[in-house]
Amino acid sequence: MLAMQPLLRRLTEIVTRWRGLLGLAHNRYRPELHYMRGPGPKWHAKHSA
């Protein structure tokens, strides 16, 4: 039973890190969806001359 303790400790560490990665991947905040993608119609109307 003592020989399995390092293995169990390592598996616990792997599972903990894996859950952390899954938590980051599941983050719903995506700032790229809120960035402007270019000038809008008012800018084009003002600068088209």
Protein Blocks (a to p, Z undefined) as FASTA:
>chain_A
ZZmmmmmmmmmmmmmmmmmmmmmmmpmbdfklmpcfbdcfklmmmmmZZ
